[in-house]
C-alpha cells in the first residue's frame, strides 16, 4: 500500500607571530611562548565539540575524539589553510531527516540527502564535513545508501553499531551551516511474526502481544527491520500506485509509515476478523478497529523500530530507513573514509 500524497522527506585556525628576541633569555622566552601557543591551539582542537568519526568508527562523545589520526592541530606554527566547503554542501541543496529539538526512537538513523549526486571522488571530502557528537559513548559510522527514489550518491546515513541508548543527546553538524540537535527519547521495538500473526511490542522493558494480519501470499510484507519515519491520522491508499489495479482506494486510519514503497502499520477492518489467524492484506500490517490500532499509533514516534520475521524478501536499506538490515562490517565499508 501507499499513500496518495507524498511526505517530507574549525578546522582550528589561528596564528602566532614570533617577535624579535636576543640572547639566551630571549630564546627561552620564545620557546615558552611557542609551547604556550601550541597548547592553546591544541586545546581549541580538543574542545571544538565538533565530533566526527574516528578510525574505529566511534562518534565523538567527548570533544576531539573525531580528530584522531588527522594530526596535531596545534603542532604547526604555520597559518592553517581555510577550509573549502565541498560543492555538495553549499547552498540550500542539503536536507537532514531529523528536526532540531526532535525526540526520536532508538532506531532513527541520521540521513543526509543532496540535491544532486555526489561523485564518488568527492564523497570522502563531504564525509569529513559531517560530524556527530553524542552525550554518551557511541560507536557509529556514515555509509552511502542508494535511496529508492534518488540517484546513487544522493544520500548518506549515520547509524550506531547497535540501537541508540535512550536518553542520548545527539548533535549533528553538516558542513558549516547546518546543525541539528535531537534526543533519543526511549526504546520501543515491535516485532511482527507473520507466521503466528502476532506483534510483540516491547517498550522500555515492558512487553505486550497484539494480534495482526500481514501480507497475503504473493503480497508478502517486507521482512527485516524497518523504522517509523512518520505517522498520520488518516491516509488515502490507492492500489493503482503499487501495481494492484483497482483492488482498493480508501482512507485508512492510524497509519504508521514504515517504507518509501508504501508499507504502513495501520487500522484495517479486515483485522477485526483475521488478526491472529491469517494474513490477508496487500503487504501492510493490519490492526483491529477496537482501539488496538489507535493505541499503537498514539505511543509510537519516528525512530521506533518495527521488525518483521518469517516473511520472504528483506527490505532494502534505501527503502525508508532499512539501514539496520546491513551487517556492521558491510555498513562501515559503505563509508568513503573506510575503504
KETI-842238 format. One record per residue (C-alpha): residue in three letters; x, y, z. Coordinates in steps of 0.05 Angstrom, whole numbers, plus 5000, padded with zeros to 4 digits. Layout:
% KETI-842238
ALAXYZ;...
***
This chain:
% KETI-842238
UNK500050005000;UNK502050724993;UNK499251385010;UNK496651824955;UNK500552424976;UNK508052464987;UNK511252605055;UNK517053035076;UNK522552775062;UNK574454995255;UNK578454705222;UNK582155005281;UNK585255625256;UNK589856115288;UNK596656435284;UNK602156645330;UNK607657135310;UNK614657055337;UNK617557735356;UNK624957915357;UNK628657645419;UNK636057645434;UNK640657215476;UNK639356615519;UNK633856945559;UNK630357155495;UNK630956445466;UNK627956145529;UNK622256645526;UNK620956475453;UNK620855735468;UNK616055845526;UNK611556275482;UNK611455745427;UNK609755195477;UNK604055605506;UNK601355775438;UNK601655045417;UNK597954845480;UNK592655365468;UNK591555145396;UNK591354415415;UNK586254595469;UNK581854925417;UNK582154305373;UNK580453855432;UNK574754285455;UNK571454435389;UNK565453995404;UNK565153805330;UNK565353055338;UNK566952655277;UNK568251925265;UNK574951645283;UNK578551055253;UNK574850585300;UNK568050855279;UNK566751165348;UNK562851805347;UNK565752365388;UNK562252325456;UNK568052725484;UNK570953325449;UNK576453185399;UNK575352435392;UNK573552535319;UNK580352855304;UNK584252215316;UNK589152055261;UNK588852745229;UNK594953045261;UNK596153535318;UNK592254155303;UNK596854575347;UNK603554285325;UNK604754745266;UNK606755465271;UNK604355605200;UNK597755925185;UNK592355395174;UNK589255395105;UNK581955595102;UNK577155005094;UNK573954975026;UNK566854725032;UNK565254154983;UNK560454364929;UNK555153874953;UNK554754245020;UNK554054944992;UNK547455294982;UNK540655015001;UNK541354324970;UNK542453935034;UNK536953615075;UNK537353275143;UNK531752805163;UNK531552975237;UNK528753645260;UNK532254075311;UNK529753905381;UNK526153275358;UNK525352675404;UNK526352015367;UNK526451265378;UNK532650835385;UNK532750635312;UNK532951315278;UNK538951405232;UNK541452085213;UNK540052145138;UNK543152705096;UNK540752795024;UNK543553234969;UNK540253604912;UNK545053274863;UNK549152634865;UNK555952704899;UNK561352404853;UNK565051814885;UNK571552204884;UNK568452754927;UNK564852344979;UNK570652285027;UNK571353045029;UNK563953105043;UNK564152595099;UNK569852975133;UNK565053555140;UNK559553125172;UNK560253095248;UNK556352715301;UNK557152865374;UNK553652455428;UNK552652535503;UNK554251805515;UNK559851385484;UNK557151145417;UNK560450735362;UNK557650925294;UNK559251055221;UNK556751405159;UNK555150985098;UNK552751185029;UNK545850905015;UNK542250814949;UNK535551134963;UNK529550824929;UNK527551504899;UNK534351824889;UNK540551714848;UNK546951384873;UNK550851884914;UNK544952304937;UNK544252005007;UNK549051855064;UNK546551585131;UNK549651535200;UNK547550995249;UNK550650695312;UNK553249975313;UNK547249795357;UNK540950195372;UNK541850865405;UNK541850875481;UNK535551215508;UNK536951895536;UNK542752025488;UNK543252745463;UNK545952795393;UNK548753395355;UNK549653345280;UNK553653845240;UNK553253835165;UNK558454295136;UNK558954995163;UNK551655205164;UNK547154625185;UNK546354385256;UNK541153905285;UNK540353705357;UNK535853145378;UNK534652675436;UNK533551925437;UNK527151915478;UNK526151185496;UNK526150485467;UNK520150175431;UNK521349565388;UNK515449205355;UNK516848505328;UNK511848225279;UNK511847475266;UNK507847365202;UNK507446615217;UNK503846695283;UNK500247335263;UNK502447695326;UNK506448315343;UNK510548355406;UNK511249075429;UNK516949205478;UNK517149905507;UNK522450065559;UNK522649345582;UNK515049225585;UNK512148745534;UNK505248615506;UNK502748195448;UNK497948445395;UNK494348035341;UNK495748275270;UNK494548085198;UNK500248165148;UNK501148095073;UNK497547525039;UNK501647004999;UNK504347354937;UNK503648034970;UNK508247895028;UNK510148425079;UNK517448625076;UNK521948215121;UNK527248525165;UNK528049165206;UNK524249795189;UNK524050465225;UNK518050915234;UNK519051525190;UNK512551885206;UNK505251765222;UNK498552055201;UNK491652015229;UNK488751845161;UNK492051665095;UNK488951555026;UNK491650904999;UNK490850744925;UNK492550044899;UNK493950314829;UNK500250664855;UNK503349994875;UNK501249564817;UNK494949234845;UNK490049524794;UNK483649774828;UNK483749304887;UNK482749874937;UNK482450624943;UNK480450875011;UNK482651255073;UNK485850835128;UNK486551085199;UNK492251085248;UNK497550995194;UNK504750885217;UNK509450975158;UNK515050455150;UNK517750455079;UNK518250905018;UNK515050364976;UNK508650445017;UNK508749965076;UNK504550205134;UNK502349915200;UNK495150165205;UNK487950035225;UNK484549545178;UNK477349295186;UNK479548625159;UNK483848545222;UNK477448505263;UNK476447815232;UNK483247575211;UNK488347865261;UNK491647305299;UNK489146785248;UNK491446925177;UNK494847425131;UNK490147775083;UNK492948475068;UNK496548745006;UNK503048795044;UNK501549265102;UNK500749045174;UNK493549095197;UNK490949235267;UNK483849175292;UNK478949755298;UNK477349615371;UNK482450115396;UNK488549675382;UNK490850085323;UNK489550745358;UNK493550545419;UNK499650345378;UNK499150975336;UNK498951425397;UNK505051135430;UNK509851075371;UNK514551635349;UNK519251705289;UNK525351265301;UNK521550695334;UNK523350005307;UNK518749515272;UNK521948835257;UNK518448325213;UNK520347595218;UNK518146975180;UNK516847335114;UNK520847295049;UNK524547875018;UNK528548345063;UNK527149085057;UNK532849465022;UNK536949975061;UNK534450555019;UNK527150365022;UNK525550815081;UNK530550705137;UNK532649985123;UNK539650135148;UNK539449625204;UNK538949045154;UNK546249165133;UNK551448795175;UNK556149265213;UNK562449085174;UNK558849205108;UNK555749845135;UNK562650135152;UNK565249935084;UNK559950385054;UNK563650985082;UNK568351345035;UNK573151425093;UNK573650685109;UNK575250395041;
***
